[in-house]
């Protein structure tokens, strides 16, 4: 069959407009499929990074939005295997315009870069941040987006915590994933709050001695407050991040449904295209048979043509998905997602093989019909 490859490739471009539109359709569909698969892999199948494996997060058992007493921190630190504990509060608020969304957290400045070791910042900037109660640090992506430099002023208008909060940018850090994030001193936030709202913690981010201790330490924390008014739920950092994603609904079913719908739709489009292509070439099939081409040769060439076009579209679609996935990783939403690899081999294989299967299945029925057409019937066809 490989000796007919030049003929197959030439037939692919006999109707260039239709071929281009078919490749474009498959590319766009496989691009969307690639992004969905990459997200699914990152959310539900990927392993934690070495830094993430050493972090567990304790929140209120009722909901992410319900606070815990900050006094729990001292008890957590006393559990064997705990190296460090940091309080982190989601701030919310607005920077200049409600459209300027990015993550904003009130944290313990002296523990931030110990807990999140993957965040890299010059020592002088880190020290300046720790010493300035009204200082803040921001990610490189955020700094580039708004053209912010060290020493600039930033003002947030609070919603969860009403009021205007003025900060001085003391440092810019780099992160392996999205760095559209801002951290500032929790002590500064506490001073602005009325007495009744002080002393609360959003979550406790705990660094443990080794990944195998996560389950034991998590159970110890939750058992400590099993009968307390504010009960806790301790989970891995990955599970905690999925908690944010789950607020959108059943994301797993959502992703699977989109992938299935995209595959089925492009299968129908491709089947219609191939049926039209074969119907136009019935007389040509008759001519080929008079020249000695067998039914198997005809079947192989038509299938090969469809699979070639689909594989080309699938490859282009995967390359486009890597661009979109990379953009998603560095978007504001990327901070709430596990690391997403822009070039994931499993995603590439899935996209390209799915495209090939679509080409094969969509052309199988018309190809079989054409290969079984007799010479007389083919030559009598008026196309």
C-alpha positions as CSV (number, residue, x, y, z in Angstrom):
1,X,0.0,0.0,0.0
2,X,2.9,2.4,0.6
3,X,3.6,2.4,-3.1
4,X,0.3,4.2,-3.6
5,X,1.3,6.9,-1.0
6,X,2.1,9.6,-3.6
7,X,-1.3,9.0,-5.3
8,X,-3.0,9.2,-1.9
9,X,-1.2,12.5,-1.0
10,X,-2.1,13.9,-4.5
11,X,-5.7,13.0,-4.1
12,X,-5.8,14.8,-0.7
13,X,-5.3,18.1,-2.5
14,X,-7.6,17.5,-5.5
15,X,-10.2,19.8,-3.9
16,X,-8.0,22.2,-1.9
17,X,-10.8,24.3,-0.5
18,X,-12.6,21.3,0.9
19,X,-9.4,19.7,2.2
20,X,-8.4,23.0,3.9
21,X,-11.8,23.4,5.6
22,X,-11.7,19.7,6.7
23,X,-8.3,20.1,8.2
24,X,-9.4,23.4,9.9
25,X,-12.4,21.7,11.4
26,X,-10.4,18.8,12.7
27,X,-7.7,21.1,14.0
28,X,-10.1,23.3,16.0
29,X,-11.9,20.3,17.4
30,X,-8.7,18.5,18.4
31,X,-7.4,21.8,19.9
32,X,-10.4,22.0,22.2
33,X,-10.1,18.3,22.9
34,X,-6.4,18.7,23.8
35,X,-7.1,21.6,26.2
36,X,-9.9,19.6,27.9
37,X,-7.7,16.4,28.2
38,X,-4.7,18.5,29.5
39,X,-7.0,20.0,32.2
40,X,-8.4,16.6,33.1
41,X,-4.9,15.1,33.4
42,X,-3.7,18.0,35.5
43,X,-6.7,18.0,37.8
44,X,-7.3,14.3,38.3
45,X,-4.3,12.3,37.1
46,X,-1.1,14.3,37.7
47,X,1.2,13.7,40.7
48,X,1.9,16.5,43.1
49,X,5.2,18.3,42.7
50,X,7.9,17.7,45.4
51,X,7.0,21.0,47.1
52,X,3.2,20.3,47.0
53,X,3.7,16.8,48.4
54,X,5.1,18.4,51.6
55,X,2.1,20.8,52.1
56,X,-1.3,20.1,53.5
57,X,-4.1,22.6,54.0
58,X,-6.5,22.8,56.9
59,X,-9.8,24.6,56.4
60,X,-13.2,24.8,58.1
61,X,-15.1,21.5,57.6
62,X,-18.3,23.4,56.7
63,X,-16.9,25.4,53.7
64,X,-14.0,27.2,52.3
65,X,-15.7,30.5,53.0
66,X,-16.0,29.9,56.8
67,X,-13.0,31.0,58.9
68,X,-11.2,29.1,61.7
69,X,-9.8,30.6,65.0
70,X,-6.2,31.6,64.6
71,X,-5.5,29.9,67.9
72,X,-5.6,26.6,66.2
73,X,-2.2,27.4,64.7
74,X,-0.3,26.8,68.0
75,X,-1.9,23.4,68.4
76,X,-1.0,22.4,64.8
77,X,2.6,23.3,65.2
78,X,2.9,20.9,68.2
79,X,2.0,17.8,66.2
80,X,5.0,15.6,65.5
81,X,6.2,15.9,61.9
82,X,5.0,19.5,61.4
83,X,7.8,21.9,60.3
84,X,6.0,25.1,59.7
85,X,2.4,26.5,59.7
86,X,1.3,29.7,57.9
87,X,-2.1,31.4,58.0
88,X,-3.5,32.5,54.7
89,X,-6.6,34.6,54.2
90,X,-8.3,35.2,50.8
91,X,-8.7,39.0,50.5
92,X,-10.8,39.5,47.4
93,X,-11.3,43.1,46.7
94,X,-10.7,45.2,43.6
95,X,-7.6,46.7,42.0
96,X,-8.6,49.8,40.0
97,X,-11.3,48.0,38.1
98,X,-13.4,44.9,38.8
99,X,-12.1,43.3,35.6
100,X,-8.5,43.2,37.0
101,X,-8.9,39.9,38.7
102,X,-6.0,38.2,40.4
103,X,-5.4,36.2,43.6
104,X,-4.8,38.3,46.8
105,X,-3.8,36.7,50.1
106,X,-3.1,38.1,53.5
107,X,-0.3,35.9,55.0
108,X,2.5,35.7,57.5
109,X,5.4,37.5,55.6
110,X,8.2,35.7,57.5
111,X,6.8,32.3,56.5
112,X,5.6,32.9,52.9
113,X,8.8,31.9,51.2
114,X,9.6,29.1,53.6
115,X,6.2,27.5,53.0
116,X,6.2,28.1,49.2
117,X,9.8,27.4,48.4
118,X,9.1,27.3,44.7
119,X,8.6,31.1,44.8
120,X,11.9,32.8,44.0
121,X,12.7,36.3,45.1
122,X,15.9,38.3,45.8
123,X,16.9,38.3,49.4
124,X,16.9,42.1,49.8
125,X,13.3,42.2,48.5
126,X,12.2,39.4,50.8
127,X,13.7,41.2,53.8
128,X,12.1,44.5,52.8
129,X,8.7,42.8,52.6
130,X,9.1,41.1,56.0
131,X,10.0,44.4,57.6
132,X,7.3,46.6,56.1
133,X,3.8,46.0,57.5
134,X,2.2,47.8,54.6
135,X,4.4,46.1,52.0
136,X,3.4,43.5,49.5
137,X,5.0,41.1,47.0
138,X,3.5,40.3,43.6
139,X,4.2,37.7,40.9
140,X,6.2,38.4,37.8
141,X,3.2,37.9,35.5
142,X,1.1,40.4,37.5
143,X,4.0,43.0,37.5
144,X,4.3,42.7,33.7
145,X,0.6,42.8,33.1
146,X,0.1,46.1,35.0
147,X,3.7,47.5,34.5
148,X,4.3,47.5,38.2
149,X,7.9,47.9,39.6
150,X,9.4,47.5,43.0
151,X,8.6,50.6,45.1
152,X,5.3,51.4,43.3
153,X,2.1,51.9,45.3
154,X,-1.0,49.6,44.9
155,X,-4.4,50.3,46.4
156,X,-7.0,47.6,46.9
157,X,-10.7,48.4,47.6
158,X,-11.9,45.6,49.9
159,X,-15.3,43.8,49.7
160,X,-14.9,40.9,52.2
161,X,-12.9,43.4,54.2
162,X,-14.4,46.8,53.4
163,X,-12.1,49.9,53.0
164,X,-9.2,51.1,51.0
165,X,-5.8,49.4,51.6
166,X,-2.6,51.0,50.4
167,X,0.5,48.9,49.8
168,X,4.0,49.4,48.7
169,X,5.4,46.8,46.3
170,X,8.6,45.5,48.1
171,X,9.3,42.6,45.8
172,X,8.5,40.7,42.7
173,X,8.7,36.9,42.7
174,X,8.9,34.2,40.1
175,X,6.8,31.1,40.1
176,X,6.8,27.9,38.0
177,X,3.1,28.4,37.3
178,X,0.8,31.4,37.1
179,X,2.3,34.3,39.1
180,X,-0.7,36.7,38.9
181,X,-0.8,36.7,42.7
182,X,-0.3,39.2,45.5
183,X,0.7,38.6,49.1
184,X,0.7,41.1,51.9
185,X,0.9,41.1,55.7
186,X,-2.0,39.6,57.6
187,X,-1.0,41.8,60.6
188,X,-1.8,44.9,58.6
189,X,-5.2,43.5,57.7
190,X,-5.9,42.6,61.3
191,X,-5.2,46.2,62.5
192,X,-7.8,47.5,60.1
193,X,-10.6,45.2,61.3
194,X,-13.1,45.8,64.1
195,X,-12.4,43.8,67.2
196,X,-15.1,41.2,66.5
197,X,-13.6,40.3,63.2
198,X,-10.0,39.8,64.4
199,X,-8.4,36.5,65.2
200,X,-9.7,34.5,62.3
201,X,-7.8,32.4,59.8
202,X,-9.0,31.4,56.3
203,X,-6.7,28.3,56.1
204,X,-3.6,26.9,57.7
205,X,-0.9,25.9,55.2
206,X,1.3,23.3,56.9
207,X,4.7,22.1,55.8
208,X,5.4,18.5,56.9
209,X,8.5,16.5,57.2
210,X,7.8,13.9,54.5
211,X,5.0,13.1,52.1
212,X,4.2,9.8,53.9
213,X,3.3,11.7,57.0
214,X,0.5,13.7,55.3
215,X,-2.3,11.3,56.2
216,X,-1.2,10.8,59.8
217,X,-0.8,14.6,60.4
218,X,-4.0,15.4,58.7
219,X,-6.0,12.9,60.9
220,X,-4.2,14.2,64.0
221,X,-5.3,17.8,63.2
222,X,-8.9,16.9,62.4
223,X,-9.2,14.6,65.5
224,X,-7.9,17.5,67.7
225,X,-11.0,19.6,66.7
226,X,-13.5,16.8,66.1
227,X,-15.8,18.1,69.0
228,X,-15.0,21.8,68.6
229,X,-17.4,24.4,67.4
230,X,-15.3,25.0,64.3
231,X,-14.3,21.6,63.0
232,X,-11.5,21.2,60.5
233,X,-10.9,19.4,57.3
234,X,-7.2,18.7,56.4
235,X,-6.3,17.7,52.9
236,X,-3.5,17.7,50.4
237,X,-2.8,21.0,48.5
238,X,-4.0,19.4,45.3
239,X,-7.3,18.4,46.9
240,X,-7.6,21.9,48.3
241,X,-7.1,23.4,44.9
242,X,-9.7,21.1,43.5
243,X,-12.1,22.5,46.1
244,X,-11.9,25.8,44.4
245,X,-12.5,24.2,41.0
246,X,-15.5,22.1,42.4
247,X,-17.3,25.4,43.1
248,X,-18.0,25.4,39.4
249,X,-19.9,22.1,39.6
250,X,-19.0,18.6,38.6
251,X,-15.9,19.5,36.5
252,X,-14.9,15.9,35.8
253,X,-18.3,15.1,34.1
254,X,-18.2,18.5,32.4
255,X,-14.8,17.9,30.8
256,X,-15.8,14.3,29.7
257,X,-19.0,15.5,28.2
258,X,-17.3,18.2,26.2
259,X,-14.7,15.8,24.9
260,X,-17.4,13.3,23.8
261,X,-19.5,16.0,22.2
262,X,-16.5,17.4,20.3
263,X,-15.5,13.9,19.0
264,X,-19.0,13.0,17.9
265,X,-19.6,16.3,16.2
266,X,-16.4,16.2,14.2
267,X,-17.0,12.6,13.3
268,X,-20.3,13.5,11.7
269,X,-18.7,16.4,9.8
270,X,-15.9,14.3,8.6
271,X,-18.3,11.5,7.5
272,X,-20.3,13.9,5.5
273,X,-17.2,15.3,3.8
274,X,-15.8,11.9,2.9
275,X,-19.2,10.6,1.6
276,X,-19.4,13.7,-0.7
277,X,-15.8,13.1,-1.8
278,X,-16.3,9.5,-2.7
279,X,-19.6,10.2,-4.5
280,X,-17.9,12.6,-6.8
281,X,-15.3,10.0,-7.8
282,X,-17.3,7.0,-8.6
283,X,-16.4,7.1,-12.3
284,X,-12.7,7.5,-11.3
285,X,-13.0,4.3,-9.3
286,X,-14.3,2.5,-12.4
287,X,-11.4,3.8,-14.4
288,X,-8.9,2.7,-11.8
289,X,-10.4,-0.8,-11.7
290,X,-10.1,-1.1,-15.5
291,X,-6.4,-0.3,-15.0
292,X,-6.0,-3.2,-12.6
293,X,-6.6,-1.7,-9.2
294,X,-8.3,-4.3,-6.9
295,X,-11.1,-3.7,-4.4
296,X,-8.5,-3.7,-1.6
297,X,-6.4,-1.1,-3.4
298,X,-9.4,1.2,-3.8
299,X,-10.4,0.7,-0.2
300,X,-6.9,1.4,1.1
301,X,-6.4,4.6,-1.0
302,X,-9.7,6.2,0.2
303,X,-9.1,5.2,3.8
304,X,-5.5,6.5,3.5
305,X,-6.7,9.8,2.1
306,X,-9.2,10.3,5.0
307,X,-6.7,9.3,7.7
308,X,-3.9,11.5,6.3
309,X,-6.1,14.6,6.3
310,X,-7.4,13.8,9.8
311,X,-3.9,13.1,11.1
312,X,-2.7,16.4,9.7
313,X,-5.6,18.2,11.4
314,X,-5.0,16.4,14.7
315,X,-1.3,17.4,14.7
316,X,-2.1,21.0,14.1
317,X,-4.9,20.9,16.7
318,X,-2.5,19.5,19.3
319,X,0.1,22.2,18.6
320,X,-2.6,24.9,19.0
321,X,-3.7,23.3,22.3
322,X,-0.2,23.6,23.7
323,X,-0.4,27.3,23.0
324,X,-3.8,27.7,24.7
325,X,-2.7,25.4,27.6
326,X,0.4,27.5,28.2
327,X,-1.8,30.6,28.2
328,X,-4.2,29.0,30.7
329,X,-1.3,28.1,33.0
330,X,-0.2,31.7,33.1
331,X,-3.6,33.2,33.4
332,X,-5.2,34.3,36.7
333,X,-7.0,31.0,36.9
334,X,-3.7,29.2,36.6
335,X,-2.9,30.0,40.3
336,X,-5.8,27.8,41.3
337,X,-4.9,24.8,39.1
338,X,-2.3,22.2,39.5
339,X,0.7,22.6,37.1
340,X,-0.4,21.9,33.5
341,X,2.2,20.8,31.1
342,X,1.8,22.6,27.8
343,X,3.4,19.6,25.9
344,X,2.0,16.5,27.5
345,X,2.9,13.3,25.5
346,X,-0.3,11.6,26.5
347,X,-2.4,14.5,25.2
348,X,-0.4,14.4,21.9
349,X,-1.1,10.7,21.5
350,X,-4.7,11.1,22.4
351,X,-5.3,14.0,20.0
352,X,-3.5,12.5,17.0
353,X,-4.9,9.0,17.5
354,X,-8.4,10.3,17.9
355,X,-8.1,12.3,14.8
356,X,-6.8,9.2,12.9
357,X,-9.7,7.1,14.2
358,X,-12.2,9.8,13.2
359,X,-10.8,9.8,9.7
360,X,-10.9,6.0,9.5
361,X,-14.4,5.6,10.9
362,X,-15.9,8.4,8.9
363,X,-14.6,7.1,5.6
364,X,-15.1,3.4,6.2
365,X,-18.7,3.1,4.9
366,X,-18.3,5.2,1.7
367,X,-14.9,3.6,1.0
368,X,-16.3,0.0,1.3
369,X,-19.2,1.0,-0.9
370,X,-16.9,2.5,-3.6
371,X,-14.5,-0.5,-3.5
372,X,-17.4,-2.9,-4.1
373,X,-18.9,-1.0,-7.0
374,X,-18.5,-2.9,-10.3
375,X,-16.7,-1.4,-13.2
376,X,-20.0,-1.1,-15.3
377,X,-21.9,0.6,-12.5
378,X,-19.0,3.0,-11.8
379,X,-18.6,4.0,-15.5
380,X,-22.4,4.5,-15.8
381,X,-22.4,6.9,-12.9
382,X,-23.1,10.6,-13.7
383,X,-21.3,11.8,-10.5
